[in-house]
Amino acid sequence: MTIHYISEQFSLLNHFLAEIRNIHIQNDSMRFRKNMERIGEIMAYELSKTLPFTPSEVPTPLGIKHTHVLADSVVLCSILRAGLALHNGFMSFFDGAENGFVSAYRYHENGSDDFTIKVEYQAAPSFDGKTLILIDPMLATGQSVVAVLKQLLKTQRPKTIHIAVVIAAPEGIALLEKELPDNCHLWVAALDERLNEKNYIVPGLGDAGDLAFGSKL
């Protein structure tokens, strides 16, 4: 697996990352969603630099311009519900992409800290031979991403897999390196220190889904 850390160079990405973490700013849900969307746009642009392009002739009012356009078909797939705002940012740049959605959540039996990942809903187009971009804001243990990809890959094989996360823990990255195929690319906006005893990212930002859409039962 190839890993891309895209906040290593200073840019507005770092500004938006600071705002989604800041407890004095992040509780404005609309601003949180907008910042996630902006981060998605920046990540989509950086990711696009690694995709194949093909020559193209574009007619203009004054002649023909020889240029290059995206060669591959792209499918964006988000893990519900936290991935939706980030997904919107990717759609702004990959505006011709097809879109899929999968639900995954931590299931704590009898209220214990131990959990399994439940994948219960899937709505995705065919991505055989296409570029699949899996979108999830937080990579904590990595179990959700692994479970979702194993579900998606049961019947189809994409040409390339890109996983886009905003904040990652080293433990999650280690699991993905162990479990995922070699043709995967992991895009990380920010690498944090560790997981705590409840498997939440430290310093992280809290629950991205709750901050974007409100607390759940």
Contacts in CASP RR format, 6 or more apart in sequence:
PFRMAT RR
TARGET T0000
AUTHOR 0000-0000-0000
METHOD contacts of the structure
MODEL  1
MTIHYISEQFSLLNHFLAEIRNIHIQNDSMRFRKNMERIGEIMAYELSKT
LPFTPSEVPTPLGIKHTHVLADSVVLCSILRAGLALHNGFMSFFDGAENG
FVSAYRYHENGSDDFTIKVEYQAAPSFDGKTLILIDPMLATGQSVVAVLK
QLLKTQRPKTIHIAVVIAAPEGIALLEKELPDNCHLWVAALDERLNEKNY
IVPGLGDAGDLAFGSKL
1 176 0 8 1.000
1 177 0 8 1.000
1 180 0 8 1.000
1 181 0 8 1.000
1 182 0 8 1.000
1 184 0 8 1.000
1 185 0 8 1.000
1 186 0 8 1.000
2 184 0 8 1.000
2 185 0 8 1.000
2 186 0 8 1.000
3 173 0 8 1.000
3 185 0 8 1.000
3 186 0 8 1.000
3 188 0 8 1.000
4 46 0 8 1.000
4 47 0 8 1.000
4 50 0 8 1.000
4 185 0 8 1.000
4 186 0 8 1.000
4 187 0 8 1.000
4 188 0 8 1.000
5 188 0 8 1.000
5 191 0 8 1.000
6 13 0 8 1.000
6 42 0 8 1.000
6 43 0 8 1.000
6 46 0 8 1.000
6 187 0 8 1.000
6 188 0 8 1.000
6 189 0 8 1.000
7 13 0 8 1.000
7 14 0 8 1.000
7 17 0 8 1.000
7 188 0 8 1.000
7 189 0 8 1.000
7 190 0 8 1.000
11 42 0 8 1.000
12 38 0 8 1.000
12 42 0 8 1.000
13 39 0 8 1.000
13 42 0 8 1.000
13 189 0 8 1.000
16 35 0 8 1.000
16 38 0 8 1.000
16 39 0 8 1.000
16 42 0 8 1.000
17 39 0 8 1.000
17 166 0 8 1.000
17 167 0 8 1.000
17 189 0 8 1.000
17 190 0 8 1.000
19 25 0 8 1.000
19 26 0 8 1.000
19 31 0 8 1.000
19 35 0 8 1.000
20 26 0 8 1.000
20 32 0 8 1.000
20 35 0 8 1.000
20 36 0 8 1.000
20 39 0 8 1.000
20 166 0 8 1.000
20 205 0 8 1.000
20 211 0 8 1.000
21 203 0 8 1.000
21 204 0 8 1.000
21 205 0 8 1.000
25 31 0 8 1.000
25 32 0 8 1.000
26 32 0 8 1.000
26 205 0 8 1.000
26 211 0 8 1.000
27 211 0 8 1.000
29 211 0 8 1.000
29 212 0 8 1.000
29 213 0 8 1.000
29 214 0 8 1.000
32 85 0 8 1.000
32 211 0 8 1.000
32 212 0 8 1.000
33 85 0 8 1.000
33 212 0 8 1.000
34 85 0 8 1.000
36 83 0 8 1.000
36 85 0 8 1.000
36 86 0 8 1.000
36 89 0 8 1.000
36 137 0 8 1.000
36 166 0 8 1.000
36 208 0 8 1.000
36 212 0 8 1.000
37 85 0 8 1.000
37 86 0 8 1.000
37 88 0 8 1.000
37 89 0 8 1.000
37 92 0 8 1.000
38 89 0 8 1.000
39 86 0 8 1.000
39 89 0 8 1.000
39 166 0 8 1.000
39 189 0 8 1.000
40 86 0 8 1.000
40 88 0 8 1.000
40 89 0 8 1.000
40 90 0 8 1.000
40 164 0 8 1.000
41 89 0 8 1.000
41 90 0 8 1.000
41 92 0 8 1.000
41 93 0 8 1.000
42 189 0 8 1.000
43 86 0 8 1.000
43 90 0 8 1.000
43 164 0 8 1.000
43 166 0 8 1.000
43 187 0 8 1.000
43 189 0 8 1.000
44 89 0 8 1.000
44 90 0 8 1.000
44 92 0 8 1.000
44 93 0 8 1.000
44 94 0 8 1.000
44 164 0 8 1.000
45 93 0 8 1.000
46 187 0 8 1.000
47 133 0 8 1.000
47 162 0 8 1.000
47 164 0 8 1.000
47 185 0 8 1.000
47 187 0 8 1.000
48 70 0 8 1.000
48 93 0 8 1.000
48 94 0 8 1.000
50 185 0 8 1.000
51 70 0 8 1.000
51 71 0 8 1.000
51 72 0 8 1.000
51 74 0 8 1.000
51 131 0 8 1.000
52 70 0 8 1.000
52 71 0 8 1.000
52 72 0 8 1.000
53 68 0 8 1.000
53 69 0 8 1.000
53 70 0 8 1.000
53 71 0 8 1.000
54 68 0 8 1.000
54 69 0 8 1.000
54 70 0 8 1.000
54 71 0 8 1.000
55 66 0 8 1.000
55 67 0 8 1.000
55 68 0 8 1.000
56 66 0 8 1.000
56 67 0 8 1.000
56 68 0 8 1.000
56 69 0 8 1.000
57 64 0 8 1.000
57 65 0 8 1.000
57 66 0 8 1.000
57 67 0 8 1.000
58 64 0 8 1.000
58 65 0 8 1.000
58 66 0 8 1.000
58 67 0 8 1.000
72 130 0 8 1.000
72 131 0 8 1.000
72 159 0 8 1.000
72 160 0 8 1.000
73 97 0 8 1.000
73 98 0 8 1.000
73 129 0 8 1.000
73 130 0 8 1.000
73 131 0 8 1.000
74 94 0 8 1.000
74 96 0 8 1.000
74 97 0 8 1.000
74 98 0 8 1.000
74 130 0 8 1.000
74 131 0 8 1.000
74 133 0 8 1.000
75 97 0 8 1.000
75 98 0 8 1.000
75 99 0 8 1.000
75 100 0 8 1.000
75 124 0 8 1.000
75 125 0 8 1.000
75 127 0 8 1.000
75 130 0 8 1.000
75 131 0 8 1.000
75 132 0 8 1.000
75 133 0 8 1.000
75 158 0 8 1.000
76 87 0 8 1.000
76 90 0 8 1.000
76 91 0 8 1.000
76 94 0 8 1.000
76 97 0 8 1.000
76 98 0 8 1.000
76 99 0 8 1.000
76 100 0 8 1.000
76 133 0 8 1.000
76 135 0 8 1.000
77 99 0 8 1.000
77 100 0 8 1.000
77 101 0 8 1.000
77 102 0 8 1.000
77 124 0 8 1.000
77 127 0 8 1.000
77 132 0 8 1.000
77 133 0 8 1.000
77 134 0 8 1.000
77 135 0 8 1.000
77 152 0 8 1.000
78 84 0 8 1.000
78 86 0 8 1.000
78 87 0 8 1.000
78 99 0 8 1.000
78 100 0 8 1.000
78 101 0 8 1.000
78 102 0 8 1.000
78 134 0 8 1.000
78 135 0 8 1.000
78 136 0 8 1.000
79 102 0 8 1.000
79 103 0 8 1.000
79 104 0 8 1.000
79 134 0 8 1.000
79 135 0 8 1.000
79 136 0 8 1.000
79 144 0 8 1.000
79 145 0 8 1.000
79 148 0 8 1.000
80 101 0 8 1.000
80 102 0 8 1.000
80 103 0 8 1.000
80 104 0 8 1.000
80 121 0 8 1.000
81 103 0 8 1.000
81 209 0 8 1.000
81 212 0 8 1.000
81 213 0 8 1.000
82 136 0 8 1.000
82 137 0 8 1.000
82 138 0 8 1.000
82 207 0 8 1.000
82 208 0 8 1.000
82 209 0 8 1.000
82 212 0 8 1.000
83 135 0 8 1.000
83 136 0 8 1.000
83 137 0 8 1.000
83 208 0 8 1.000
83 209 0 8 1.000
84 212 0 8 1.000
84 213 0 8 1.000
85 137 0 8 1.000
85 212 0 8 1.000
86 135 0 8 1.000
86 136 0 8 1.000
86 137 0 8 1.000
86 164 0 8 1.000
86 166 0 8 1.000
87 99 0 8 1.000
87 135 0 8 1.000
90 97 0 8 1.000
90 133 0 8 1.000
90 135 0 8 1.000
90 164 0 8 1.000
91 97 0 8 1.000
91 99 0 8 1.000
94 133 0 8 1.000
97 133 0 8 1.000
98 125 0 8 1.000
98 127 0 8 1.000
99 125 0 8 1.000
100 123 0 8 1.000
100 124 0 8 1.000
100 125 0 8 1.000
101 121 0 8 1.000
101 122 0 8 1.000
101 123 0 8 1.000
101 124 0 8 1.000
102 119 0 8 1.000
102 121 0 8 1.000
102 122 0 8 1.000
102 123 0 8 1.000
102 124 0 8 1.000
102 148 0 8 1.000
102 151 0 8 1.000
102 152 0 8 1.000
103 119 0 8 1.000
103 120 0 8 1.000
103 121 0 8 1.000
103 122 0 8 1.000
104 117 0 8 1.000
104 118 0 8 1.000
104 119 0 8 1.000
104 144 0 8 1.000
104 147 0 8 1.000
104 148 0 8 1.000
105 117 0 8 1.000
105 118 0 8 1.000
105 144 0 8 1.000
106 115 0 8 1.000
106 116 0 8 1.000
106 117 0 8 1.000
106 118 0 8 1.000
106 144 0 8 1.000
107 115 0 8 1.000
107 116 0 8 1.000
107 117 0 8 1.000
107 118 0 8 1.000
108 114 0 8 1.000
108 115 0 8 1.000
109 115 0 8 1.000
109 116 0 8 1.000
113 197 0 8 1.000
113 198 0 8 1.000
113 199 0 8 1.000
115 199 0 8 1.000
117 143 0 8 1.000
117 144 0 8 1.000
117 147 0 8 1.000
119 147 0 8 1.000
119 148 0 8 1.000
119 151 0 8 1.000
122 151 0 8 1.000
122 152 0 8 1.000
124 152 0 8 1.000
126 156 0 8 1.000
127 152 0 8 1.000
127 156 0 8 1.000
127 158 0 8 1.000
128 156 0 8 1.000
128 157 0 8 1.000
128 158 0 8 1.000
129 157 0 8 1.000
129 158 0 8 1.000
129 159 0 8 1.000
130 158 0 8 1.000
130 159 0 8 1.000
131 158 0 8 1.000
131 159 0 8 1.000
131 160 0 8 1.000
131 162 0 8 1.000
132 152 0 8 1.000
132 158 0 8 1.000
132 160 0 8 1.000
132 161 0 8 1.000
132 162 0 8 1.000
133 162 0 8 1.000
133 163 0 8 1.000
133 164 0 8 1.000
134 145 0 8 1.000
134 148 0 8 1.000
134 149 0 8 1.000
134 152 0 8 1.000
134 161 0 8 1.000
134 162 0 8 1.000
134 163 0 8 1.000
134 164 0 8 1.000
135 164 0 8 1.000
136 144 0 8 1.000
136 145 0 8 1.000
136 163 0 8 1.000
136 164 0 8 1.000
136 165 0 8 1.000
137 165 0 8 1.000
137 166 0 8 1.000
137 167 0 8 1.000
137 208 0 8 1.000
137 209 0 8 1.000
138 165 0 8 1.000
138 166 0 8 1.000
138 167 0 8 1.000
138 168 0 8 1.000
138 201 0 8 1.000
138 204 0 8 1.000
138 208 0 8 1.000
139 145 0 8 1.000
139 163 0 8 1.000
139 165 0 8 1.000
139 167 0 8 1.000
139 168 0 8 1.000
139 169 0 8 1.000
139 172 0 8 1.000
139 173 0 8 1.000
139 176 0 8 1.000
139 188 0 8 1.000
140 169 0 8 1.000
140 171 0 8 1.000
140 172 0 8 1.000
140 195 0 8 1.000
140 199 0 8 1.000
140 200 0 8 1.000
140 201 0 8 1.000
141 169 0 8 1.000
141 171 0 8 1.000
141 172 0 8 1.000
141 175 0 8 1.000
141 195 0 8 1.000
141 199 0 8 1.000
142 171 0 8 1.000
142 172 0 8 1.000
142 175 0 8 1.000
142 176 0 8 1.000
143 175 0 8 1.000
145 163 0 8 1.000
145 165 0 8 1.000
145 176 0 8 1.000
146 175 0 8 1.000
146 176 0 8 1.000
146 179 0 8 1.000
146 180 0 8 1.000
149 161 0 8 1.000
149 180 0 8 1.000
159 183 0 8 1.000
160 183 0 8 1.000
160 185 0 8 1.000
161 180 0 8 1.000
161 181 0 8 1.000
161 183 0 8 1.000
161 184 0 8 1.000
161 185 0 8 1.000
162 184 0 8 1.000
162 185 0 8 1.000
162 186 0 8 1.000
162 187 0 8 1.000
163 176 0 8 1.000
163 180 0 8 1.000
163 184 0 8 1.000
163 185 0 8 1.000
163 186 0 8 1.000
163 187 0 8 1.000
164 187 0 8 1.000
165 186 0 8 1.000
165 187 0 8 1.000
165 188 0 8 1.000
165 189 0 8 1.000
166 189 0 8 1.000
166 190 0 8 1.000
166 208 0 8 1.000
167 188 0 8 1.000
167 189 0 8 1.000
167 190 0 8 1.000
167 191 0 8 1.000
167 192 0 8 1.000
167 201 0 8 1.000
167 204 0 8 1.000
167 205 0 8 1.000
168 186 0 8 1.000
168 188 0 8 1.000
168 190 0 8 1.000
168 191 0 8 1.000
168 192 0 8 1.000
168 201 0 8 1.000
169 191 0 8 1.000
169 192 0 8 1.000
169 193 0 8 1.000
169 194 0 8 1.000
169 195 0 8 1.000
169 201 0 8 1.000
169 202 0 8 1.000
170 191 0 8 1.000
170 193 0 8 1.000
170 194 0 8 1.000
171 194 0 8 1.000
171 195 0 8 1.000
173 186 0 8 1.000
173 188 0 8 1.000
173 191 0 8 1.000
176 184 0 8 1.000
176 186 0 8 1.000
192 201 0 8 1.000
192 202 0 8 1.000
192 203 0 8 1.000
192 204 0 8 1.000
193 202 0 8 1.000
193 203 0 8 1.000
194 201 0 8 1.000
194 202 0 8 1.000
195 201 0 8 1.000
195 202 0 8 1.000
196 202 0 8 1.000
200 206 0 8 1.000
205 211 0 8 1.000
210 216 0 8 1.000
END
